[in-house]
Amino acid sequence: MEEYLTAKQVAKYLQVKPLTVYQWARTNKIPAVKIGRIWRFKKDLIDNFLERKPQKSKSKKSKKSPKK
């Protein structure tokens, strides 16, 4: 049987706020289905979403030229 998650569960899984999950769902940035007023997220599609998402570098190196 397929596993569906709530927005709150997805938020915890992705370590973001539930509001962010709702915004992503409304703008089709994350795979979701709306049943009445409730959003549901298929877990395997969320996992695929994570695998496709490009990773952002957490460290930003400054490219300042040395002073003379």
MOPAC internal coordinates of N, CA, C and O (Angstrom, degrees):
PM7 1SCF
backbone

  N    0.0000 0     0.00 0     0.00 0    0    0    0
  C    1.4498 1     0.00 0     0.00 0    1    0    0
  C    1.5343 1   109.87 1     0.00 0    2    1    0
  O    1.2310 1   120.63 1   -40.25 1    3    2    1
  N    1.3097 1   116.41 1   139.75 1    3    2    1
  C    1.4531 1   121.79 1  -178.81 1    5    3    2
  C    1.5198 1   110.58 1   -72.77 1    6    5    3
  O    1.2310 1   121.21 1   -37.25 1    7    6    5
  N    1.3282 1   115.30 1   142.75 1    7    6    5
  C    1.4609 1   120.12 1  -179.20 1    9    7    6
  C    1.5301 1   109.91 1   -99.75 1   10    9    7
  O    1.2310 1   121.00 1   -54.22 1   11   10    9
  N    1.3276 1   115.69 1   125.78 1   11   10    9
  C    1.4614 1   121.98 1   176.81 1   13   11   10
  C    1.5158 1   109.11 1  -111.13 1   14   13   11
  O    1.2310 1   120.98 1   -37.85 1   15   14   13
  N    1.3211 1   115.73 1   142.15 1   15   14   13
  C    1.4584 1   122.07 1  -179.03 1   17   15   14
  C    1.5207 1   110.38 1  -114.83 1   18   17   15
  O    1.2310 1   120.96 1   -24.40 1   19   18   17
  N    1.3163 1   115.78 1   155.60 1   19   18   17
  C    1.4583 1   121.44 1   172.98 1   21   19   18
  C    1.5304 1   108.11 1   -85.01 1   22   21   19
  O    1.2310 1   120.77 1   -11.87 1   23   22   21
  N    1.3200 1   116.14 1   168.13 1   23   22   21
  C    1.4686 1   120.25 1   178.01 1   25   23   22
  C    1.5297 1   110.40 1   -61.62 1   26   25   23
  O    1.2310 1   120.51 1   143.02 1   27   26   25
  N    1.3149 1   116.63 1   -36.98 1   27   26   25
  C    1.4680 1   120.71 1   179.78 1   29   27   26
  C    1.5323 1   110.51 1   -65.26 1   30   29   27
  O    1.2310 1   120.39 1   138.85 1   31   30   29
  N    1.3233 1   116.85 1   -41.15 1   31   30   29
  C    1.4623 1   120.95 1   178.07 1   33   31   30
  C    1.5303 1   111.34 1   -66.05 1   34   33   31
  O    1.2310 1   120.83 1   138.82 1   35   34   33
  N    1.3196 1   116.02 1   -41.18 1   35   34   33
  C    1.4702 1   120.19 1   178.25 1   37   35   34
  C    1.5251 1   110.14 1   -64.42 1   38   37   35
  O    1.2310 1   120.42 1   138.45 1   39   38   37
  N    1.3168 1   116.80 1   -41.55 1   39   38   37
  C    1.4649 1   120.96 1   179.10 1   41   39   38
  C    1.5268 1   110.55 1   -59.78 1   42   41   39
  O    1.2310 1   120.67 1   135.90 1   43   42   41
  N    1.3044 1   116.32 1   -44.10 1   43   42   41
  C    1.4697 1   120.04 1   178.89 1   45   43   42
  C    1.5235 1   110.20 1   -65.31 1   46   45   43
  O    1.2310 1   120.20 1   137.57 1   47   46   45
  N    1.3245 1   117.22 1   -42.43 1   47   46   45
  C    1.4609 1   123.41 1  -179.84 1   49   47   46
  C    1.5330 1   111.44 1   -62.21 1   50   49   47
  O    1.2310 1   120.64 1   138.87 1   51   50   49
  N    1.3367 1   116.38 1   -41.13 1   51   50   49
  C    1.4665 1   121.49 1  -178.09 1   53   51   50
  C    1.5256 1   113.26 1   -90.97 1   54   53   51
  O    1.2310 1   120.67 1   174.36 1   55   54   53
  N    1.3298 1   116.33 1    -5.64 1   55   54   53
  C    1.4648 1   123.03 1  -178.78 1   57   55   54
  C    1.5258 1   111.95 1    59.61 1   58   57   55
  O    1.2310 1   121.75 1  -131.69 1   59   58   57
  N    1.3317 1   114.26 1    48.31 1   59   58   57
  C    1.4637 1   121.73 1   174.85 1   61   59   58
  C    1.5298 1   107.18 1  -132.60 1   62   61   59
  O    1.2310 1   120.77 1    -7.07 1   63   62   61
  N    1.3106 1   116.14 1   172.93 1   63   62   61
  C    1.4600 1   120.54 1   178.14 1   65   63   62
  C    1.5294 1   110.29 1   -78.26 1   66   65   63
  O    1.2310 1   120.14 1   -31.26 1   67   66   65
  N    1.3386 1   117.34 1   148.74 1   67   66   65
  C    1.4726 1   119.78 1   177.45 1   69   67   66
  C    1.5239 1   112.88 1   -56.33 1   70   69   67
  O    1.2310 1   119.93 1   144.66 1   71   70   69
  N    1.3219 1   117.74 1   -35.34 1   71   70   69
  C    1.4634 1   121.00 1   178.14 1   73   71   70
  C    1.5301 1   110.82 1   -58.89 1   74   73   71
  O    1.2310 1   120.48 1   141.27 1   75   74   73
  N    1.3138 1   116.69 1   -38.73 1   75   74   73
  C    1.4660 1   121.33 1   177.78 1   77   75   74
  C    1.5199 1   110.39 1   -62.61 1   78   77   75
  O    1.2310 1   119.99 1   137.58 1   79   78   77
  N    1.3197 1   117.62 1   -42.42 1   79   78   77
  C    1.4642 1   121.89 1   179.25 1   81   79   78
  C    1.5262 1   109.96 1   -62.37 1   82   81   79
  O    1.2310 1   120.19 1   136.29 1   83   82   81
  N    1.3396 1   117.24 1   -43.71 1   83   82   81
  C    1.4688 1   120.65 1   178.40 1   85   83   82
  C    1.5361 1   111.07 1   -62.17 1   86   85   83
  O    1.2310 1   120.54 1   137.72 1   87   86   85
  N    1.3222 1   116.57 1   -42.28 1   87   86   85
  C    1.4702 1   120.19 1   179.67 1   89   87   86
  C    1.5261 1   110.54 1   -64.17 1   90   89   87
  O    1.2310 1   120.15 1   136.88 1   91   90   89
  N    1.3251 1   117.31 1   -43.12 1   91   90   89
  C    1.4640 1   121.08 1   178.48 1   93   91   90
  C    1.5254 1   110.46 1   -63.00 1   94   93   91
  O    1.2310 1   120.29 1   140.37 1   95   94   93
  N    1.3310 1   117.06 1   -39.63 1   95   94   93
  C    1.4692 1   120.87 1  -179.90 1   97   95   94
  C    1.5279 1   110.62 1   -65.28 1   98   97   95
  O    1.2310 1   120.48 1   135.10 1   99   98   97
  N    1.3325 1   116.69 1   -44.90 1   99   98   97
  C    1.4698 1   120.62 1  -179.23 1  101   99   98
  C    1.5187 1   112.33 1   -64.04 1  102  101   99
  O    1.2310 1   120.29 1   148.99 1  103  102  101
  N    1.3328 1   117.06 1   -31.01 1  103  102  101
  C    1.4673 1   120.98 1  -177.51 1  105  103  102
  C    1.5319 1   112.63 1  -100.26 1  106  105  103
  O    1.2310 1   120.71 1  -168.15 1  107  106  105
  N    1.3325 1   116.24 1    11.85 1  107  106  105
  C    1.4700 1   122.65 1   178.33 1  109  107  106
  C    1.5253 1   113.86 1    60.23 1  110  109  107
  O    1.2310 1   120.04 1  -150.77 1  111  110  109
  N    1.3134 1   117.54 1    29.23 1  111  110  109
  C    1.4632 1   120.54 1   176.93 1  113  111  110
  C    1.5225 1   111.28 1   -85.68 1  114  113  111
  O    1.2310 1   120.92 1   164.95 1  115  114  113
  N    1.3305 1   115.85 1   -15.05 1  115  114  113
  C    1.4563 1   121.43 1   179.36 1  117  115  114
  C    1.5307 1   106.97 1  -136.79 1  118  117  115
  O    1.2310 1   119.83 1   -39.51 1  119  118  117
  N    1.3313 1   117.92 1   140.49 1  119  118  117
  C    1.4697 1   119.09 1  -178.71 1  121  119  118
  C    1.5293 1   111.59 1   -67.83 1  122  121  119
  O    1.2310 1   120.65 1   -52.36 1  123  122  121
  N    1.3319 1   116.36 1   127.64 1  123  122  121
  C    1.4619 1   121.34 1  -177.23 1  125  123  122
  C    1.5133 1   110.13 1  -157.01 1  126  125  123
  O    1.2310 1   121.34 1   -19.40 1  127  126  125
  N    1.3235 1   115.03 1   160.60 1  127  126  125
  C    1.4559 1   121.36 1   174.72 1  129  127  126
  C    1.5200 1   107.19 1  -131.37 1  130  129  127
  O    1.2310 1   121.04 1   -41.25 1  131  130  129
  N    1.3227 1   115.61 1   138.75 1  131  130  129
  C    1.4586 1   120.54 1   179.24 1  133  131  130
  C    1.5195 1   108.41 1  -104.76 1  134  133  131
  O    1.2310 1   121.17 1   -58.60 1  135  134  133
  N    1.3229 1   115.36 1   121.40 1  135  134  133
  C    1.4599 1   122.07 1   178.70 1  137  135  134
  C    1.5262 1   106.33 1  -110.63 1  138  137  135
  O    1.2310 1   121.01 1   -76.32 1  139  138  137
  N    1.3145 1   115.67 1   103.68 1  139  138  137
  C    1.4690 1   119.19 1  -172.86 1  141  139  138
  C    1.5187 1   109.35 1    66.88 1  142  141  139
  O    1.2310 1   120.52 1    62.78 1  143  142  141
  N    1.3130 1   116.61 1  -117.22 1  143  142  141
  C    1.4702 1   121.04 1   178.33 1  145  143  142
  C    1.5196 1   112.72 1  -103.31 1  146  145  143
  O    1.2310 1   120.38 1  -177.35 1  147  146  145
  N    1.3345 1   116.88 1     2.65 1  147  146  145
  C    1.4707 1   121.07 1  -173.08 1  149  147  146
  C    1.5235 1   111.00 1  -108.95 1  150  149  147
  O    1.2310 1   120.72 1   -49.09 1  151  150  149
  N    1.3303 1   116.24 1   130.91 1  151  150  149
  C    1.4549 1   121.90 1   175.56 1  153  151  150
  C    1.5182 1   109.14 1   -86.42 1  154  153  151
  O    1.2310 1   120.77 1   -39.51 1  155  154  153
  N    1.3307 1   116.14 1   140.49 1  155  154  153
  C    1.4616 1   122.89 1   174.44 1  157  155  154
  C    1.5221 1   108.27 1  -131.04 1  158  157  155
  O    1.2310 1   121.43 1   -31.65 1  159  158  157
  N    1.3279 1   114.88 1   148.35 1  159  158  157
  C    1.4547 1   122.11 1  -174.00 1  161  159  158
  C    1.5270 1   109.15 1  -130.68 1  162  161  159
  O    1.2310 1   120.56 1   -56.67 1  163  162  161
  N    1.3185 1   116.54 1   123.33 1  163  162  161
  C    1.4539 1   121.84 1   179.28 1  165  163  162
  C    1.5315 1   108.50 1   -76.59 1  166  165  163
  O    1.2310 1   120.60 1   -57.26 1  167  166  165
  N    1.3194 1   116.46 1   122.74 1  167  166  165
  C    1.4668 1   120.46 1  -172.06 1  169  167  166
  C    1.5209 1   112.93 1   -57.77 1  170  169  167
  O    1.2310 1   119.53 1   136.44 1  171  170  169
  N    1.3328 1   118.50 1   -43.56 1  171  170  169
  C    1.4610 1   119.15 1  -178.59 1  173  171  170
  C    1.5312 1   112.06 1   -65.37 1  174  173  171
  O    1.2310 1   119.98 1   149.17 1  175  174  173
  N    1.3393 1   117.64 1   -30.83 1  175  174  173
  C    1.4684 1   120.29 1   176.04 1  177  175  174
  C    1.5271 1   111.22 1   -71.61 1  178  177  175
  O    1.2310 1   120.50 1   145.66 1  179  178  177
  N    1.3191 1   116.65 1   -34.34 1  179  178  177
  C    1.4685 1   120.36 1   176.13 1  181  179  178
  C    1.5246 1   109.42 1   -66.07 1  182  181  179
  O    1.2310 1   120.25 1   138.27 1  183  182  181
  N    1.3361 1   117.13 1   -41.73 1  183  182  181
  C    1.4670 1   120.58 1   177.07 1  185  183  182
  C    1.5271 1   111.13 1   -61.76 1  186  185  183
  O    1.2310 1   120.34 1   137.58 1  187  186  185
  N    1.3292 1   116.96 1   -42.42 1  187  186  185
  C    1.4712 1   120.69 1   176.85 1  189  187  186
  C    1.5216 1   111.08 1   -63.64 1  190  189  187
  O    1.2310 1   120.44 1   140.84 1  191  190  189
  N    1.3208 1   116.76 1   -39.16 1  191  190  189
  C    1.4640 1   122.51 1   177.54 1  193  191  190
  C    1.5287 1   109.75 1   -58.19 1  194  193  191
  O    1.2310 1   120.57 1   136.78 1  195  194  193
  N    1.3284 1   116.52 1   -43.22 1  195  194  193
  C    1.4665 1   120.70 1   179.94 1  197  195  194
  C    1.5249 1   111.73 1   -65.99 1  198  197  195
  O    1.2310 1   120.42 1   141.18 1  199  198  197
  N    1.3033 1   116.81 1   -38.82 1  199  198  197
  C    1.4622 1   120.45 1  -179.14 1  201  199  198
  C    1.5239 1   112.18 1   -68.25 1  202  201  199
  O    1.2310 1   120.28 1   146.78 1  203  202  201
  N    1.3417 1   117.07 1   -33.22 1  203  202  201
  C    1.4746 1   121.67 1  -179.35 1  205  203  202
  C    1.5074 1   112.35 1   -80.44 1  206  205  203
  O    1.2310 1   120.01 1   153.97 1  207  206  205
  N    1.3290 1   117.59 1   -26.03 1  207  206  205
  C    1.4568 1   122.11 1  -174.04 1  209  207  206
  C    1.5246 1   110.12 1   -67.20 1  210  209  207
  O    1.2310 1   119.38 1   -54.49 1  211  210  209
  N    1.3378 1   118.79 1   125.51 1  211  210  209
  C    1.4655 1   120.24 1   177.49 1  213  211  210
  C    1.5268 1   110.56 1   -65.59 1  214  213  211
  O    1.2310 1   121.10 1   -39.82 1  215  214  213
  N    1.3101 1   115.51 1   140.18 1  215  214  213
  C    1.4646 1   120.92 1   179.87 1  217  215  214
  C    1.5202 1   109.63 1   -81.78 1  218  217  215
  O    1.2310 1   121.01 1   -45.66 1  219  218  217
  N    1.3216 1   115.68 1   134.34 1  219  218  217
  C    1.4590 1   120.39 1   176.30 1  221  219  218
  C    1.5119 1   108.57 1   -94.80 1  222  221  219
  O    1.2310 1   121.16 1   -39.35 1  223  222  221
  N    1.3080 1   115.38 1   140.65 1  223  222  221
  C    1.4545 1   120.56 1   178.08 1  225  223  222
  C    1.5242 1   108.98 1   -71.34 1  226  225  223
  O    1.2310 1   120.95 1   -46.86 1  227  226  225
  N    1.3203 1   115.79 1   133.14 1  227  226  225
  C    1.4585 1   119.98 1  -179.56 1  229  227  226
  C    1.5182 1   111.78 1   -84.67 1  230  229  227
  O    1.2310 1   120.21 1   156.13 1  231  230  229
  N    1.3177 1   117.21 1   -23.87 1  231  230  229
  C    1.4628 1   119.23 1  -179.57 1  233  231  230
  C    1.5189 1   109.51 1  -102.19 1  234  233  231
  O    1.2310 1   121.24 1   -53.16 1  235  234  233
  N    1.3005 1   115.23 1   126.84 1  235  234  233
  C    1.4629 1   120.82 1   178.24 1  237  235  234
  C    1.5174 1   108.04 1  -109.44 1  238  237  235
  O    1.2310 1   121.14 1   -64.44 1  239  238  237
  N    1.3171 1   115.43 1   115.56 1  239  238  237
  C    1.4572 1   119.54 1   179.57 1  241  239  238
  C    1.5152 1   109.38 1   -90.72 1  242  241  239
  O    1.2310 1   121.34 1   -45.25 1  243  242  241
  N    1.2907 1   115.03 1   134.75 1  243  242  241
  C    1.4499 1   120.89 1   178.41 1  245  243  242
  C    1.5107 1   109.28 1   -78.09 1  246  245  243
  O    1.2310 1   120.59 1   -45.00 1  247  246  245
  N    1.3197 1   116.47 1   135.00 1  247  246  245
  C    1.4704 1   120.82 1   179.64 1  249  247  246
  C    1.5260 1   109.79 1  -106.93 1  250  249  247
  O    1.2310 1   121.33 1  -126.24 1  251  250  249
  N    1.3159 1   115.06 1    53.76 1  251  250  249
  C    1.4690 1   119.60 1   178.01 1  253  251  250
  C    1.5202 1   108.68 1   -83.69 1  254  253  251
  O    1.2310 1   120.98 1   -38.91 1  255  254  253
  N    1.3020 1   115.74 1   141.09 1  255  254  253
  C    1.4447 1   118.75 1   177.18 1  257  255  254
  C    1.5267 1   108.82 1   -80.61 1  258  257  255
  O    1.2310 1   120.44 1   -37.58 1  259  258  257
  N    1.3298 1   116.76 1   142.42 1  259  258  257
  C    1.4686 1   119.57 1  -178.78 1  261  259  258
  C    1.5181 1   111.34 1   -63.95 1  262  261  259
  O    1.2310 1   121.06 1   -36.79 1  263  262  261
  N    1.3301 1   115.58 1   143.21 1  263  262  261
  C    1.4695 1   120.45 1   177.86 1  265  263  262
  C    1.5121 1   110.06 1   -76.33 1  266  265  263
  O    1.2310 1   121.18 1   -34.08 1  267  266  265
  N    1.3305 1   115.36 1   145.92 1  267  266  265
  C    1.4727 1   120.22 1  -179.82 1  269  267  266
  C    1.4949 1   110.37 1  -103.93 1  270  269  267
  O    1.2310 1   120.10 1   180.00 1  271  270  269

